[in-house]
Amino acid sequence: SFGWFGPPVCAHEKTAEEVAMLTAFLAQNAFTRALSRRERAEAVLRLQPRTYRAGEVLITEGEAPGELSLFHLIETGTVAISIDGVLVNRASRGMSVGELAMLYDGVRRCATVVAESEVRSWVLTRLEFQRLLRASSAQYELEVSRWLHNVPLLVALSSYDKLVVTRTLAQTECPPGTVVVRRGEPALAFFIVLEGELRSVGVDGYTGEQTVATLTAGDFWGESALI
């Protein structure tokens, strides 16, 4: 499922191995690891493969970015990065080039990128990247605003106020085994689960028996911190 906003414009069919590889690349890449897991999953769907021969130019310094400007995530081969004809760096497997054109309007390409060997890269256009961010943001706000309606303390808020609350929430990822909060600690924050599962372990006040509950998307706790 691609969510309520529809499928990506140019989804490319991929093998399970390619999906796993690209997911790992995006999670480790300095530019894309700041994206949420949902945004990275959408990016994997939208990435398209390209092959370049040795000596072929991927990016030209001084070129004005447009909707079809490309972000490259390199699978195989090596590219040379030069400024004013001087080699300044190289990029290879798992690395990327062309990031700035995805983010900033009017910023010309700051370097020339040339394939030093045969290169296979996965590309995303500026148009697709911007659509990905807009779609993910809209879906996130819709889902969280709907979940906030289930929080008794917030149910009386208007739709606009719920949207304001949604936009003030900070997202964080917790690796498996992470302790998010401990029983008895001061309630300093309100939490709502966006994706994944958490285990809540407590002790029955009457029997002393340990209780375990599973929290999934839309579940929340810590609303007393909002008072």
Summary of the structure (lengths in Angstrom):
residues: 227
radius of gyration: 22.3
end to end distance: 37.4
largest distance: 75.7
contacts: 600
relative contact order: 0.13
helix: 28%
strand: 24%
